């Protein structure tokens, strides 16, 4: 998918070259291409030139999403309409896997369209809009900047919505916009970012907890140290010592997150140090013969930092 636009351009160039070569052969007396093959090439080139580009197809999908007005809360949009809109979202998601198309989406006003679905009563459509926002912003500073105005609304959506999928996708979108993008991170911090992370860390959904731990780990550094609260520290310590649902992934992510926090704000762990050391030393023994070498290494690093 990443090279589809260039592949299309290359194919069109090859077809043009073949036809141009045919004209040269006829003018020089060289045995020309047979008529049937020549007509096939001309037909292929005409089809290539007349077929809609991927940007055109994405515009069409965006137009579908723009054409449907947001219904009042509690109303039913109908199954056919919902399926058409989900298909349009999937079309957009397919195209923006290509970074060039992700930028095109921003230029076409895609951010405003996606934001209009944040309050949609159908939670599946709301989650899709968040997914589009996150996928387009991932690893692309231009798109992160374009999506930055959506951060306050994404925070509010994740805080207020009880739907698990919406929480996961909105947190995913926030993570993609703010990671390794300081302006976006600043907006997140100024719009109750840490309050949101604490809200997610104490929620009932495993996937949301893991997303929150991952994001907290990614942004925990000296720059945001003043925003890291004692409540955040206590909750990460609690999750590390007693992972909810006995979930290995939560345990692993909490260990990595804890390492980032200890590095960023070591002075906030004085009252937790003794209990954490005991837990981590026990975990080191249990991990010694496991395949989780990265987690074992993180445990060693935390213990080493506590020893200094």
Secondary structure, 3 states (H helix, E strand, C coil): CCCHHHHHHHHHHHHHHHHHHHHHHHHHCCCCCCHHHHHHHHHHHHHHHHCCCHHHHHHHHHHHHHHCCCCCCCCCCCHHHHHHHHHHHHHHHHHCCCHHHHHHHHHCCHHHHHHCCCCCCCHHHHHHHHHHHHHHHCCCHHHHHHHHHHHHHHHHHHHHCCCHHHHHHHHHHHHHHHCCCHHHHHHHHHCCHHHHHHHHHCCCCHHHHHHHHHHHHHHCCHHHHHHCCHHHHHHHHHHHHCCHHHCHHHHHHHHHHHHHHHHHCHHHHCCCHHHHHHHHHHHHHHHCCCCCHHHHHHHHHHHHHHHC
